[in-house]
Amino acid sequence: MKYYLIAGEASGDLHGANLMKALKALDKDAEFRFFGGDLMLAEGGVCDKHYSEMAFMGFIEVLANLRSIAKNLKLAKASVKAYRPDALILIDFPGFNLKIADFTKSEGIPVHYYISPKVWAWNQKRVLKIKQIVDHLYCILPFEVDFYKTWGMEVDYVGNPLMDAISSYPFNLNFRKDHQLDNRPILALLPGSRKMELKHILPQMIAASARFPDHQIIIAGAPNFKPEDYATYLVDRVIPIVFNATYDLLKNAQAALVTSGTATLETALLNCPQVVIYRGSKISVFIARLLVKIRFISLVNLIMDREVVKELIQEAAHPDRIAEELNALLNDSPARKMMLENYKVLAQKVGPAGASERTAALIQKYLRKSD
């Protein structure tokens, strides 16, 4: 069968690649075209657009890039129409993907949505539109099933694909040696995969981590960036940047400063204590505070429905406060022990690995039913 996938971010590229691998195991004739990244390319098929040219976050950032977004939408619609896949598989990235779902549904092509849009966060009435344009929705957060049920929509809970990524990751036992690191404890900085995040968040992380001279500071490099993208923010500091080894870094780190997003859950599932940080343009954050109606911004706290990790947002995310919260998680502090105990409960809620295989099996099942 022919599949068209659209992933617009680094995390989507990872989950898309794992899903493609699972689909190939069930469908020996599987063919792929996609919007994605290098990991999906490694699984085969044709990439029509790399996600590094698509990821814009924040209301102001989106407005500033409307022309680029419009071009990407036009390309996606034309590519899907020309390819005529047996299934369109959308991966997260809702602002873009829901528009493609609407178009694809009108073309009579089955629409499968993997990793539900986070409509529970704001403007929940969007569920009514999703019911019209999405044939099958695969959720990865436990509470989403009940949420959609309140809107009269049946969805499939498949578990979290991060468990797949972590369970299959080939951890490097020689990580320190290979990256020429000494025996001092490591503080990991995960500033995100968007230029806006580097601009607003990385300087705060660097300033806060400078308060810990007995630790070695390591930056997790995003796959869509190069070392020179970070150079502007290092000023006169020498901080190693490791690429394609974030899981190894978190496994070896004593604690981490993490930009809000998927990485907060990855950090928790890898048992690394963390402080969650988010900063953006003042206008974007102001608008978000008006619209977003959730208690927490990190996936860890959302899944647990209580504060497990400290979230420092906008004004609160300044070096003094970041350093204070980070210091509380070092050594064998009570706060550190409590966080690690909560991580165990979190892992049970998330469930076992196998989300990619379960989703692939459901897609195959629904496609066979429609034949």
C-alpha positions as CSV (number, residue, x, y, z in Angstrom):
1,M,0.0,0.0,0.0
2,K,1.0,3.6,-0.4
3,Y,1.3,5.9,2.6
4,Y,1.8,9.6,2.9
5,L,3.0,10.9,6.2
6,I,3.4,14.5,7.5
7,A,5.6,15.3,10.4
8,G,6.7,18.9,11.0
9,E,9.1,18.6,14.0
10,A,12.1,16.6,15.2
11,S,9.9,14.5,17.5
12,G,7.5,13.8,14.7
13,D,10.4,12.6,12.5
14,L,11.4,10.1,15.2
15,H,7.8,8.8,15.7
16,G,7.2,8.7,12.0
17,A,10.3,6.7,11.4
18,N,9.3,4.1,14.0
19,L,5.8,3.9,12.6
20,M,7.2,3.4,9.1
21,K,9.3,0.6,10.3
22,A,6.3,-1.0,12.0
23,L,4.2,-0.6,8.8
24,K,6.9,-2.3,6.7
25,A,6.9,-5.3,9.0
26,L,3.2,-5.8,8.3
27,D,3.1,-4.6,4.7
28,K,5.9,-5.9,2.5
29,D,4.7,-3.7,-0.4
30,A,4.7,-0.5,1.7
31,E,5.6,2.7,-0.2
32,F,6.1,6.1,1.4
33,R,6.2,9.8,0.6
34,F,6.3,12.3,3.4
35,F,7.1,15.6,5.0
36,G,9.6,14.7,7.6
37,G,13.3,14.4,8.4
38,D,16.5,12.3,8.2
39,L,15.2,9.5,10.4
40,M,12.2,9.0,8.2
41,L,14.4,9.1,5.1
42,A,16.5,6.3,6.6
43,E,13.4,4.1,6.5
44,G,13.0,4.7,2.7
45,G,10.6,6.6,0.5
46,V,10.6,10.2,-0.9
47,C,10.8,13.3,1.3
48,D,8.9,16.2,-0.2
49,K,9.8,18.6,2.6
50,H,12.2,18.6,5.5
51,Y,10.7,19.6,8.8
52,S,13.6,22.0,9.5
53,E,11.9,24.4,7.1
54,M,8.5,24.1,8.7
55,A,8.7,24.4,12.5
56,F,7.4,27.8,13.7
57,M,6.2,28.2,17.2
58,G,4.4,31.2,18.9
59,F,1.8,33.5,17.5
60,I,4.2,36.2,16.4
61,E,6.6,33.7,14.8
62,V,3.7,32.1,12.9
63,L,2.5,35.5,11.6
64,A,6.0,36.4,10.5
65,N,6.2,33.2,8.4
66,L,2.7,33.0,6.9
67,R,4.1,33.1,3.4
68,S,6.4,30.1,4.0
69,I,3.5,28.2,5.8
70,A,1.2,28.9,2.8
71,K,3.8,27.5,0.4
72,N,4.3,24.4,2.5
73,L,0.5,23.8,2.7
74,K,0.2,24.2,-1.1
75,L,3.0,21.7,-1.6
76,A,1.5,19.2,0.8
77,K,-1.9,19.3,-0.8
78,A,-0.5,19.0,-4.3
79,S,1.8,16.1,-3.3
80,V,-1.0,14.2,-1.6
81,K,-3.4,14.7,-4.5
82,A,-0.8,13.5,-7.0
83,Y,0.4,10.5,-5.0
84,R,-3.2,9.3,-4.1
85,P,-2.1,7.3,-1.0
86,D,-4.2,4.5,0.5
87,A,-3.8,6.4,3.8
88,L,-2.7,9.8,4.9
89,I,-1.0,9.6,8.3
90,L,-0.6,12.9,10.1
91,I,1.8,13.1,13.1
92,D,1.1,15.8,15.7
93,F,1.8,19.3,14.3
94,P,-1.9,20.3,14.4
95,G,-1.9,23.8,13.1
96,F,-0.6,22.5,9.7
97,N,-1.9,19.0,9.7
98,L,-5.6,19.7,10.4
99,K,-5.7,21.9,7.3
100,I,-4.2,19.0,5.3
101,A,-6.8,16.6,6.9
102,D,-9.6,18.8,5.8
103,F,-8.3,18.8,2.2
104,T,-7.5,15.1,2.1
105,K,-10.9,14.1,3.4
106,S,-12.5,16.1,0.6
107,E,-10.3,14.0,-1.8
108,G,-11.8,10.8,-0.5
109,I,-8.5,9.6,1.0
110,P,-8.6,8.0,4.5
111,V,-7.2,10.2,7.2
112,H,-5.3,8.7,10.1
113,Y,-4.0,11.0,12.9
114,Y,-1.2,9.7,15.0
115,I,-0.5,11.6,18.2
116,S,-3.7,13.6,18.8
117,P,-3.8,17.4,18.5
118,K,-3.8,18.9,22.0
119,V,-7.3,20.3,21.6
120,W,-7.8,19.7,25.3
121,A,-5.5,22.7,26.0
122,W,-7.5,25.4,24.3
123,N,-10.5,25.8,22.0
124,Q,-11.9,22.4,22.7
125,K,-14.7,22.8,20.2
126,R,-12.2,21.9,17.5
127,V,-13.0,18.3,18.4
128,L,-16.2,18.8,16.4
129,K,-14.2,19.6,13.3
130,I,-11.8,16.7,14.0
131,K,-14.8,14.3,14.0
132,Q,-15.6,15.4,10.5
133,I,-12.2,15.3,8.9
134,V,-10.3,12.5,10.7
135,D,-11.3,8.9,10.2
136,H,-9.1,7.4,12.9
137,L,-7.3,9.1,15.8
138,Y,-4.5,7.4,17.8
139,C,-3.9,8.9,21.2
140,I,-0.7,8.6,23.2
141,L,-1.7,10.3,26.5
142,P,-3.9,8.3,28.9
143,F,-6.3,11.1,29.8
144,E,-7.1,11.9,26.1
145,V,-9.5,8.9,25.7
146,D,-11.9,10.2,28.3
147,F,-11.6,13.7,27.0
148,Y,-12.6,12.7,23.5
149,K,-15.4,10.5,24.9
150,T,-17.0,13.5,26.5
151,W,-17.3,14.9,23.0
152,G,-18.8,11.7,21.6
153,M,-15.7,10.6,19.8
154,E,-14.2,7.1,20.0
155,V,-10.4,7.0,19.7
156,D,-7.7,4.4,20.0
157,Y,-5.2,4.7,22.9
158,V,-1.9,3.1,21.6
159,G,0.6,4.0,24.4
160,N,3.4,6.5,24.1
161,P,5.9,6.1,21.2
162,L,8.6,7.6,23.4
163,M,8.7,4.2,25.2
164,D,9.5,2.7,21.8
165,A,12.3,5.1,21.1
166,I,13.8,4.6,24.5
167,S,13.5,0.8,24.6
168,S,15.2,0.4,21.2
169,Y,17.9,3.0,21.8
170,P,21.5,1.7,21.7
171,F,22.9,3.4,24.8
172,N,26.6,4.2,24.5
173,L,28.4,2.8,27.6
174,N,31.5,4.9,26.6
175,F,29.6,8.2,26.3
176,R,31.9,10.1,28.6
177,K,35.1,8.8,26.9
178,D,33.8,9.2,23.4
179,H,32.9,12.9,24.1
180,Q,36.1,13.5,26.1
181,L,34.3,14.3,29.3
182,D,35.8,14.1,32.7
183,N,34.4,12.5,35.9
184,R,32.6,15.7,37.2
185,P,28.8,15.4,37.4
186,I,27.0,16.5,34.3
187,L,24.3,19.2,33.9
188,A,22.4,18.8,30.6
189,L,20.9,21.7,28.8
190,L,18.0,20.9,26.4
191,P,17.2,24.3,24.8
192,G,14.8,22.9,22.1
193,S,14.8,22.5,18.4
194,R,13.4,25.9,17.3
195,K,15.5,29.0,16.6
196,M,13.0,31.0,18.8
197,E,13.8,28.7,21.7
198,L,17.5,29.1,21.3
199,K,17.1,32.9,21.3
200,H,14.8,33.1,24.4
201,I,15.8,30.1,26.5
202,L,19.4,29.1,25.9
203,P,20.9,32.3,27.4
204,Q,19.0,31.8,30.6
205,M,20.1,28.2,30.8
206,I,23.7,29.1,30.3
207,A,23.6,31.9,32.9
208,A,22.0,29.6,35.5
209,S,24.4,26.7,34.9
210,A,27.4,29.0,35.3
211,R,26.5,29.0,39.1
212,F,27.7,25.4,39.2
213,P,31.4,25.4,38.6
214,D,31.9,21.9,40.0
215,H,29.7,20.4,37.2
216,Q,30.4,20.1,33.5
217,I,27.7,21.7,31.4
218,I,26.7,19.9,28.1
219,I,24.2,21.1,25.5
220,A,22.0,18.6,23.7
221,G,22.3,19.7,20.1
222,A,19.0,19.5,18.0
223,P,19.4,17.5,14.8
224,N,18.3,20.4,12.7
225,F,21.0,22.7,14.0
226,K,24.7,23.0,13.6
227,P,27.4,24.0,16.1
228,E,27.5,27.6,14.8
229,D,23.7,28.0,15.6
230,Y,24.7,27.8,19.3
231,A,27.9,29.9,19.1
232,T,26.1,33.2,19.3
233,Y,24.8,32.3,22.8
234,L,28.0,30.9,24.2
235,V,29.8,34.2,24.2
236,D,33.1,33.5,25.8
237,R,32.1,30.2,27.5
238,V,33.3,26.8,26.2
239,I,30.4,24.4,26.5
240,P,30.4,21.1,24.6
241,I,27.5,20.4,22.3
242,V,26.6,16.8,21.6
243,F,24.5,15.8,18.6
244,N,22.4,12.6,18.1
245,A,23.2,11.6,21.7
246,T,20.5,13.3,23.8
247,Y,19.4,10.0,25.5
248,D,23.0,9.1,26.4
249,L,23.4,12.6,27.8
250,L,20.3,12.4,30.0
251,K,21.3,8.9,31.2
252,N,24.7,10.3,32.3
253,A,23.5,13.7,33.7
254,Q,22.9,14.4,37.3
255,A,20.1,16.8,36.4
256,A,18.8,18.8,33.4
257,L,17.3,22.1,32.3
258,V,14.7,21.3,29.7
259,T,12.6,23.4,27.4
260,S,8.9,22.6,27.7
261,G,7.8,20.0,25.1
262,T,8.3,16.3,24.3
263,A,11.7,16.4,25.9
264,T,10.3,16.9,29.4
265,L,8.7,13.4,29.2
266,E,11.8,11.9,27.6
267,T,13.9,13.3,30.5
268,A,11.5,11.8,33.1
269,L,11.3,8.4,31.4
270,L,15.2,8.4,31.4
271,N,15.1,9.1,35.2
272,C,16.9,12.4,35.0
273,P,15.7,15.1,37.5
274,Q,14.8,18.3,35.7
275,V,13.6,21.9,35.8
276,V,11.2,22.8,33.0
277,I,11.7,26.2,31.3
278,Y,9.7,28.1,28.8
279,R,10.2,31.6,27.5
280,G,9.0,33.2,24.3
281,S,8.2,36.7,22.8
282,K,6.2,38.7,25.2
283,I,3.2,39.0,22.8
284,S,3.2,35.3,22.1
285,V,3.2,34.3,25.7
286,F,0.6,37.0,26.6
287,I,-1.8,35.6,23.9
288,A,-1.1,32.0,25.0
289,R,-2.0,32.8,28.6
290,L,-5.3,34.2,27.5
291,L,-6.1,31.1,25.3
292,V,-4.6,28.1,27.0
293,K,-6.7,26.6,29.7
294,I,-4.5,24.0,31.3
295,R,-2.9,23.9,34.7
296,F,0.6,22.8,33.5
297,I,2.7,23.0,30.4
298,S,5.0,20.0,30.8
299,L,3.8,16.6,29.7
300,V,5.1,15.1,33.0
301,N,2.7,17.2,35.1
302,L,-0.1,16.9,32.7
303,I,-0.1,13.1,32.8
304,M,0.4,13.0,36.5
305,D,-2.2,15.8,37.0
306,R,-0.1,17.4,39.7
307,E,3.2,19.2,40.0
308,V,6.1,16.7,39.8
309,V,8.6,18.9,38.0
310,K,9.0,22.6,38.6
311,E,7.8,24.8,35.7
312,L,9.4,28.2,35.2
313,I,7.6,30.3,32.6
314,Q,8.6,33.6,31.1
315,E,9.4,36.0,34.0
316,A,10.0,33.2,36.4
317,A,12.6,31.7,34.1
318,H,15.5,33.9,35.0
319,P,19.0,32.6,36.1
320,D,18.6,33.1,39.8
321,R,15.3,31.2,40.1
322,I,16.5,28.5,37.6
323,A,19.7,27.9,39.6
324,E,17.7,27.8,42.9
325,E,15.4,25.1,41.6
326,L,18.2,23.2,39.9
327,N,20.3,23.2,43.1
328,A,17.4,21.6,45.0
329,L,17.7,18.5,42.7
330,L,21.4,17.8,43.1
331,N,23.1,15.1,45.2
332,D,20.7,13.1,47.4
333,S,18.3,15.8,48.3
334,P,14.7,15.0,49.4
335,A,13.4,16.9,46.3
336,R,15.5,14.7,44.0
337,K,14.3,11.5,45.7
338,M,10.7,12.5,45.5
339,M,11.0,13.4,41.8
340,L,12.5,10.0,41.0
341,E,9.8,8.2,42.9
342,N,7.2,10.1,41.0
343,Y,8.9,9.2,37.7
344,K,8.2,5.5,38.6
345,V,4.5,6.2,38.8
346,L,4.7,8.2,35.6
347,A,6.2,5.3,33.7
348,Q,3.4,3.0,34.8
349,K,0.8,5.5,33.6
350,V,2.5,5.9,30.2
351,G,2.6,2.1,29.8
352,P,4.9,-0.3,27.9
353,A,6.7,0.1,24.6
354,G,4.9,-0.9,21.4
355,A,2.9,2.2,20.4
356,S,4.3,2.1,16.9
357,E,3.4,-1.5,16.4
358,R,0.0,-1.1,17.9
359,T,-0.7,1.9,15.7
360,A,0.5,0.2,12.5
361,A,-1.7,-2.8,13.3
362,L,-4.7,-0.6,13.7
363,I,-4.0,1.3,10.5
364,Q,-3.8,-2.1,8.6
365,K,-7.0,-3.3,10.3
366,Y,-9.0,-0.2,9.3
367,L,-7.6,-0.2,5.8
368,R,-8.6,-3.8,5.3
369,K,-12.1,-3.1,6.6
370,S,-12.5,-0.3,4.1
371,D,-11.5,-2.5,1.1
